[in-house]
Amino acid sequence: MRILDLYIGKAVIGGAFLVMCVLLSLFAFIEFIGELDVIGRADYGVWEACRYVLLSVPRLTYELMPMAALIGSLIGLGVLAGNHELVIMRASGVSLARISWAAIKAGLLLVVFAVWVGEWVVADAEQSAATLRSSALAGNDSLRTGDGFWTRDGRDFINVRTVLPDGGLLDVRIYEFDAAHALERVSRAKSASYAGGEWRLRQVSRSVIGPDGVSTEHLPELTWRSQLKPDLLDIIAIKPNSLSVSGLYRYIRYLRANGLSSGRYELEFWTKIALPFATCVMVFAALPFVFGPLRSVGVGQRMLIGVLVGIGFYLFNQTVSYIGLVYEFNPVVSAVLPTVLLLAGAVYMMRRIH
């Protein structure tokens, strides 16, 4: 039976790898097309855009794994069905459940690979991609480091630790220098928002350096005019899909501790938790098509069915997520519901196979 598991697993994983290569090529090209609007701005050229897209490949690999698992399983197992190998296996006394389990074990290997990419590769790659893009688009006066985003505004230097997707800022530090390049004032704000052409800093601690020493004052709110605009900061905002599961968990705790909305990040957290499960379900969902109505059709037709089911699942998943976010549904339900429904449908179809 070990040989059988290896044979079926090779077919499933080989099909998934082939499909992943095709999907990555397609989605990477779409990512590059999306960068055409900003190519030529500041120091951001074609080479920078290509590097940015290449650094986005790990994230795309993680996100596309369920679809690749479904289509790859349809192709791999479909080839076995087309060669009547699955019929011979069943005629030899191998049960449908045993064949299904062999395919699911291959899906578990895909899950392990997806989790490894999502937890240990995506975050670093997205950080590098964001640093490359923001530095090139902002020019030589800006820099993204482990301490956040640094930029220059006249004689002032600004450090923004966290940029939220809505344009808000957390932990802003402003270092003001005089004409002799001596530090004269340091301001630190817990948060900031942009409105009416100016920034409003909240919970500000400002230290003024003078001949007699340093004096500090605390202000509930302060208006700050700067050449720094939200459209520049948007390119370095923390995007939920760029964080690992552990990173999302820590960031959600940080947002809650500061009394900020964390709904979008909680949804992404549970979506990432559900993705490995969705990959296994996709492999299982391919089985009814291979053993049922599609066992005698060509590879092209199986691939078309797989693409339609995969895209349909993706669109339904996105729709449920957006509806859940707008109406503030439980993020666990919003993230898991599409996968549970797909599993229920696959189980129903498997029970109809005799």
CORLIN-V397520 format. One record per residue. N is the residue number from 1. NEAR is the number of other C-alpha atoms within 8 Angstrom. D_LAST is the distance of its C-alpha to the last C-alpha in whole Angstrom. Layout:
BEGIN
n/near/d_last
N/NEAR/D_LAST
N/NEAR/D_LAST
END
This chain:
BEGIN
n/near/d_last
1/4/22
2/5/25
3/6/25
4/8/22
5/11/22
6/8/25
7/8/23
8/13/21
9/12/23
10/9/26
11/12/23
12/17/23
13/15/26
14/10/28
15/14/26
16/15/27
17/10/31
18/9/31
19/11/30
20/12/32
21/8/35
22/8/34
23/10/34
24/11/37
25/8/39
26/8/38
27/9/39
28/12/42
29/8/43
30/8/43
31/9/45
32/11/47
33/7/48
34/7/48
35/9/51
36/7/53
37/5/55
38/8/56
39/10/57
40/8/61
41/8/62
42/8/64
43/9/63
44/13/59
45/9/59
46/8/56
47/6/56
48/11/55
49/13/53
50/9/51
51/9/51
52/12/50
53/12/47
54/8/46
55/11/47
56/12/44
57/10/42
58/12/41
59/13/40
60/10/38
61/12/36
62/11/35
63/7/34
64/10/32
65/12/30
66/14/27
67/12/27
68/13/27
69/17/25
70/16/22
71/17/23
72/16/24
73/18/20
74/16/19
75/13/22
76/14/22
77/12/18
78/13/18
79/9/21
80/11/19
81/14/16
82/11/19
83/7/20
84/8/17
85/9/18
86/9/14
87/8/13
88/8/16
89/9/15
90/10/12
91/7/13
92/6/16
93/6/14
94/9/14
95/7/11
96/7/9
97/6/12
98/8/14
99/11/14
100/10/14
101/8/17
102/12/19
103/15/19
104/11/20
105/9/23
106/13/24
107/14/24
108/9/26
109/8/28
110/12/29
111/12/29
112/8/32
113/8/33
114/12/33
115/10/35
116/9/38
117/13/38
118/14/39
119/11/41
120/9/43
121/10/43
122/14/43
123/12/46
124/8/48
125/11/47
126/12/47
127/9/51
128/9/52
129/13/51
130/11/52
131/12/56
132/10/56
133/13/55
134/13/57
135/12/60
136/12/60
137/11/60
138/11/63
139/9/65
140/7/67
141/7/68
142/12/65
143/11/63
144/11/60
145/8/60
146/4/58
147/6/61
148/10/59
149/14/61
150/12/65
151/10/67
152/10/70
153/10/72
154/5/76
155/10/77
156/10/74
157/12/71
158/13/68
159/11/65
160/13/62
161/11/60
162/11/57
163/14/56
164/11/54
165/9/51
166/4/53
167/12/57
168/11/58
169/13/59
170/13/60
171/11/62
172/14/65
173/11/68
174/11/71
175/12/74
176/11/77
177/12/79
178/9/83
179/6/85
180/5/86
181/7/82
182/7/83
183/10/80
184/11/81
185/11/78
186/12/75
187/11/73
188/11/69
189/14/67
190/11/64
191/12/62
192/13/63
193/10/62
194/11/63
195/7/65
196/4/68
197/6/68
198/10/69
199/12/67
200/12/68
201/14/68
202/12/67
203/11/68
204/14/71
205/11/73
206/12/75
207/11/78
208/10/81
209/10/83
210/8/87
211/4/90
212/4/90
213/6/86
214/8/83
215/8/83
216/8/79
217/7/78
218/8/75
219/10/74
220/7/71
221/9/71
222/9/72
223/8/72
224/8/72
225/7/72
226/8/71
227/5/70
228/7/66
229/7/64
230/8/60
231/6/59
232/9/60
233/11/59
234/10/55
235/9/55
236/11/55
237/11/53
238/9/50
239/8/47
240/9/44
241/7/42
242/11/44
243/11/44
244/12/42
245/11/41
246/8/44
247/8/46
248/14/45
249/9/45
250/8/49
251/8/49
252/11/48
253/8/50
254/8/53
255/11/52
256/10/52
257/7/55
258/6/57
259/6/56
260/7/54
261/7/51
262/9/48
263/9/45
264/9/44
265/10/44
266/11/42
267/14/39
268/12/39
269/11/39
270/12/36
271/11/34
272/9/35
273/9/34
274/11/31
275/9/30
276/12/29
277/10/26
278/10/26
279/16/25
280/14/23
281/11/21
282/12/21
283/14/20
284/13/17
285/13/16
286/13/16
287/13/13
288/13/11
289/11/13
290/13/13
291/10/9
292/9/9
293/8/12
294/9/15
295/11/13
296/7/16
297/8/19
298/7/22
299/9/23
300/6/25
301/8/23
302/14/21
303/11/24
304/8/25
305/8/22
306/12/22
307/10/26
308/8/25
309/8/23
310/12/25
311/9/28
312/8/27
313/10/26
314/8/30
315/8/32
316/9/30
317/10/31
318/8/34
319/8/35
320/11/34
321/11/36
322/8/39
323/10/39
324/12/38
325/12/42
326/7/43
327/6/43
328/9/43
329/10/40
330/7/39
331/13/38
332/9/35
333/8/33
334/13/34
335/15/33
336/11/30
337/8/28
338/12/27
339/11/25
340/8/24
341/8/22
342/11/21
343/11/19
344/8/18
345/8/17
346/11/15
347/9/13
348/8/12
349/9/11
350/9/9
351/7/8
352/6/6
353/8/4
354/3/0
END
